[in-house]
Amino acid sequence: MKKTNKYIRPAVWCAALVSAASLAGCADDWDAHYDGMPRPTQTLWQEIASRPELADFAKLLQSRGYDKYLDSNQRYTVWAPVGQIDTTLVTGEYMSPDEVLAQVVENHIARGVVPASTVVDDTVSVLNGKPMPFVAVGGVPAFNGASVREANIECSNGDLHILSAQAPYNHNLWSYLRQDSEISHIADYMYSFNRQVFSPELSTPGGVVGGQQVYTDSVFVLNNELWAQIGYLNSEDRDFTMLVPDNHCWDATLDRFKSFYNYADEADAELTETYACRNILNALVFDMENQPQMPDYWISTGELPFYRPDAEGGLFDGAVAVSCSNGEMLKTSRLELDPYGVLAQPIVIEGEDYGEYVLDGRYQATDRPTRVAVAGTGVSSSAFMTFNSTSPSRGSEVTFALPDVLSCAYDIGVVMVPTNLTRNGWSSTVTQKKTRLDFELEDDYSGESLEVEGVEYAGDRIDTVWVARGHKFPFCDYFPDRTSFDDAAIRLTVTSAARRSESDYTMALYIDCIVLKPTVNEDLSDEE
């Protein structure tokens, strides 16, 4: 079984583990243990440094700065392996030497005092956060499978147990990504977001200079922005299932997804890979402790549902399982992800959100958009927009921004509402009227415009009037961080084209929403 680590500098653990309350409790237990008895005088570090068989381990401790912590009054238990330290038990092709050394050390030290006995049966959380079994096998204590050859060497600041061999290292999902060259491409991408971030909470304040807080011991912790998106894969107290494509599979999937992010401006070209990668990751991780009560569906941490992924023919079919300390990795050479199911989701633009989506300057200032709230009528989001022209010579006209379209095909429709639906519900005193509609779809990226005229809406029920079927956008307009649609490059203008003389038609617009439904049939020609 292969398993894990958490990449945090040694100082982080030492600072984080030394709260005043916990130290007081450890000190009380320690004092009670030696009540009326001679106390050990050597610290853990002094004891380790004095033993020739622990020379390699002592050198490693000193290289990582642990000697000063084990020489302090903080309480620790150390499981020190004799002989040469084998860093290949931890390292992969992509782990830095500092990461390797830190993890070997953190794998053998725990806070507090953990005594050994012939019947010990415990699970110890060591400094890298991993739960390590400390159990007696045939009366001999063993630490994660490494037998203790000399136990309970009492020091002034804790206990030392000497191991006959180095304790095995249990990879978690995050660290295992760096161990296997077959999955290095996805690992390279995910690890590229690693950042060391200053933590004032874990640092030791040293006073105020010039009005600014200074620190005598500045602690930096590892952060990765992807964890907030897909899950904290470095956390030892979680249970994840992660599907991981091998390098060929990752590259092929990425190429397929990138075609949906074809930007017209070369300056935005780097966004293509960014969004393609992010959306692939949304489908790969499952938090097993937070699955909904739907036996046939698993929900990814990116909030995507998958029907029976563990069944034959499902998403996980053919994957090879690797057990990790915080879940299971499923390595696959075949990733059956439908881009239309993962990327190209339906876009719904609510008519009543006209303050956000209806473009200023595209209609007369005297025209009046109005929000009508209704409930239990089948109207999307329980509200719709009415739009009335004040001009006696023309019908109503309104232009919506169509943001976030991808470079793929969509069915584009406008959901219309009958004239007799009011904020008080369906009215028998208001006459239902028909609507004649003109549409203009403008795309500044391609320079193309689609005009559709004279579309009839009967006005007797909530219904979708289709502007186009299978309309292909050659360039995407996906900018999720923008705050305004004033300069929208893709727009839909809806016009009430009836004449005033046509009394059975309304010149007002009653719009529930604009819908863009992705379609895989991109060979369809645009239809009116």
Buried (B, 14 or more C-beta within 10 A) or exposed (E): EBBBBBBBBBBBBBBBBBEEEEBEEBEEEBEEEEEEEEEBEBBBBBBBBEBEEBBBBBEBBBBBBBBEBBBBEBBBBBBBBBBEBBBEBBBBEBBEEEBBBBBBBBBBBBBBBBBBEEEBEBEBBBBBBBBBBBBBEEEBBBBBEBBBBBBBBBBBBBBBBBBBBBBBBBBBBBBBBBBBEBBBBBBBBBBEEEEBEEBEEBBEEEEEEEEEEEBEEBBBBBEBEBBEBBBBBBBBEBEBBBBBBBBEBBEBBBEBBBBBBBBBEEEBEEBBBEBBBBBBBBBBBBBEEEEEEEEEEBBBBBEBEBEBBBEEEBBBBBBEEBEBBBBBBBBBBEBEBEBBBBBBBEBBBBBBBBEEBBBEEEBEEEBBBEBBEBEEBEBBBEBBBBBBBEEEEBBBBBBBBBBBBBBBBBBBBBBBBBBBBEEEEEBEEEEBBBBBBBBBBBBBBBEEEBEBEEBEBEBEEBBBBBBBBBBBBEBBBBBEEEEEBEEBBBBBBBBBBBEEEEEEBBBBBBBBBBBBBBBBEEEBEBEE
